[in-house]
Amino acid sequence: MRVAVTGGTGFVGSHLVRALAEDGHDVVVLARGVRRGPKRERVTFIKTDLVAGDGLVDAFTGCDAVVHLVAIPREKGKQTFDLVNRVATERVATAAKQAGVRHLLHQSALGVDPDPSYPYLASKWAGEQAVRGSGVPFTVLRPSVIFGPGDGFFTVLARLVRLTLLTGLIVPVAGNGRALFQPLSIDDMVRCALIALQRDPAGATHELGGPEHLTYDELVLTVARALGARRRIVHVPVRVMLPQVFLMEHTMRNPLVTVGQLRLLDKNNITLLNAVPNAFGFQPQRLADNADYLDDY
Ligand SMILES: NC(=O)c1ccc[n+]([C@@H]2O[C@H](COP(=O)([O-])OP(=O)(O)OC[C@H]3O[C@@H](n4cnc5c(N)ncnc54)[C@H](OP(=O)(O)O)[C@@H]3O)[C@@H](O)[C@H]2O)c1
């Protein structure tokens, strides 16, 4: 196949592009080029801002499938949720239609919801609607939080756990730490995408998660154990943490967490425990058995 992957230089994208190329597919990667993966055979890079949408029809022409991964979990300057997560998805869907693409695999997120009080989830919801209305045969994948080398969630937790050497080994957790997550390994995420690409698109939406529901507290403790660190959790009411996070968000170039992300930590992010075996026929891996990579962060 010839597959275009938008956001192919990001966390999910770099793993997926490597797997596609290793499986013998030709891959066209589209991104702005802030990060660039290693050059590899069978992979062509096109530098483009999807919000402008220039050159997309040309890039997609001759592709059997488009995998749309571009999205942002936090806003920064011109990169707003509305422009990147909704408008850019509309541009991709429209261009895929014009280019005659036969399968649009859209990466969404578990918990998408039109409720505007969670702007990230609402913008991802709007992106899904653009795909559904495009007239291009599609598959939607909605994963829970994904772990693996290069991720932006567990590696940040690892840094936080290390930082707590300075705070007497106490990890502050916003809220009650009881919200549930269902971590999915990047290898399993990629495996689902590859299987979906081999199938005919049937307009299906698949929620994806790993084999366990873990509370946020359990995620923190699993990360600490993987680092060989003993830590104690102290719960801090969200309203106490909000002003500090707000300050961090508005003064630091790369804040550890934003107000929007803090609020999302209070929301369950789970699906059926057998979601992946049911839809894709294999058993996904546990976080605790696959967290060694965190030593490198
Ligand atoms: N990571 C998770 O745990 C997780 C969980 C659920 C759902 N998802 C979904 O999975 C997808 C991939 O996530 P990820 O973690 O791999 O994200 P990521 O690492 O932040 O990668 C984002 C990619 O999008 C590109 N990009 C950003 N803005 C762009 C723009 N305006 N025009 C063109 N390219 C742009 C980035 O490259 P440049 O900056 O160079 O442009 C990069 O290649 C997203 O749709 C996300 O919502 C992720």
PDBQT file of the ligand as one rigid body, heavy atoms in Angstrom, charges set to zero:
ROOT
HETATM    1  N1  LIG A 301      -0.543  10.070  23.038  1.00  0.00    +0.000 N 
HETATM    2  C1  LIG A 301      -1.659   9.614  23.619  1.00  0.00    +0.000 C 
HETATM    3  O1  LIG A 301      -1.646   9.108  24.769  1.00  0.00    +0.000 OA
HETATM    4  C2  LIG A 301      -2.977   9.708  22.883  1.00  0.00    +0.000 A 
HETATM    5  C3  LIG A 301      -4.142   9.213  23.521  1.00  0.00    +0.000 A 
HETATM    6  C4  LIG A 301      -5.357   9.295  22.839  1.00  0.00    +0.000 A 
HETATM    7  C5  LIG A 301      -5.409   9.844  21.566  1.00  0.00    +0.000 A 
HETATM    8  N2  LIG A 301      -4.254  10.323  20.985  1.00  0.00    +0.000 N 
HETATM    9  C6  LIG A 301      -4.342  10.890  19.639  1.00  0.00    +0.000 C 
HETATM   10  O2  LIG A 301      -3.328  10.311  18.838  1.00  0.00    +0.000 OA
HETATM   11  C7  LIG A 301      -2.882  11.258  17.852  1.00  0.00    +0.000 C 
HETATM   12  C8  LIG A 301      -1.374  11.356  17.865  1.00  0.00    +0.000 C 
HETATM   13  O3  LIG A 301      -0.966  11.781  19.159  1.00  0.00    +0.000 OA
HETATM   14  P1  LIG A 301       0.583  11.904  19.529  1.00  0.00    +0.000 P 
HETATM   15  O4  LIG A 301       0.681  11.673  20.992  1.00  0.00    +0.000 OA
HETATM   16  O5  LIG A 301       1.408  11.091  18.591  1.00  0.00    +0.000 OA
HETATM   17  O6  LIG A 301       0.842  13.467  19.245  1.00  0.00    +0.000 OA
HETATM   18  P2  LIG A 301       2.250  14.219  19.059  1.00  0.00    +0.000 P 
HETATM   19  O7  LIG A 301       3.373  13.358  19.513  1.00  0.00    +0.000 OA
HETATM   20  O8  LIG A 301       2.094  15.550  19.693  1.00  0.00    +0.000 OA
HETATM   21  O9  LIG A 301       2.366  14.408  17.481  1.00  0.00    +0.000 OA
HETATM   22  C9  LIG A 301       1.601  15.356  16.801  1.00  0.00    +0.000 C 
HETATM   23  C10 LIG A 301       2.025  15.374  15.336  1.00  0.00    +0.000 C 
HETATM   24  O10 LIG A 301       1.243  16.353  14.655  1.00  0.00    +0.000 OA
HETATM   25  C11 LIG A 301       2.114  17.246  13.937  1.00  0.00    +0.000 C 
HETATM   26  N3  LIG A 301       1.453  18.552  13.881  1.00  0.00    +0.000 N 
HETATM   27  C12 LIG A 301       1.036  19.320  14.934  1.00  0.00    +0.000 A 
HETATM   28  N4  LIG A 301       0.445  20.435  14.478  1.00  0.00    +0.000 NA
HETATM   29  C13 LIG A 301       0.466  20.368  13.125  1.00  0.00    +0.000 A 
HETATM   30  C14 LIG A 301       0.006  21.227  12.100  1.00  0.00    +0.000 A 
HETATM   31  N5  LIG A 301      -0.593  22.390  12.354  1.00  0.00    +0.000 N 
HETATM   32  N6  LIG A 301       0.198  20.852  10.807  1.00  0.00    +0.000 NA
HETATM   33  C15 LIG A 301       0.840  19.683  10.512  1.00  0.00    +0.000 A 
HETATM   34  N7  LIG A 301       1.294  18.824  11.448  1.00  0.00    +0.000 NA
HETATM   35  C16 LIG A 301       1.117  19.174  12.748  1.00  0.00    +0.000 A 
HETATM   36  C17 LIG A 301       3.411  17.228  14.749  1.00  0.00    +0.000 C 
HETATM   37  O11 LIG A 301       4.542  17.591  13.971  1.00  0.00    +0.000 OA
HETATM   38  P3  LIG A 301       5.011  19.131  13.840  1.00  0.00    +0.000 P 
HETATM   39  O12 LIG A 301       4.935  19.723  15.209  1.00  0.00    +0.000 OA
HETATM   40  O13 LIG A 301       6.376  19.062  13.256  1.00  0.00    +0.000 OA
HETATM   41  O14 LIG A 301       4.046  19.758  12.895  1.00  0.00    +0.000 OA
HETATM   42  C18 LIG A 301       3.477  15.736  15.099  1.00  0.00    +0.000 C 
HETATM   43  O15 LIG A 301       3.965  15.000  13.996  1.00  0.00    +0.000 OA
HETATM   44  C19 LIG A 301      -3.621  12.550  18.156  1.00  0.00    +0.000 C 
HETATM   45  O16 LIG A 301      -4.746  12.632  17.309  1.00  0.00    +0.000 OA
HETATM   46  C20 LIG A 301      -4.073  12.396  19.604  1.00  0.00    +0.000 C 
HETATM   47  O17 LIG A 301      -5.246  13.128  19.870  1.00  0.00    +0.000 OA
HETATM   48  C21 LIG A 301      -3.042  10.273  21.615  1.00  0.00    +0.000 A 
ENDROOT
TORSDOF 0
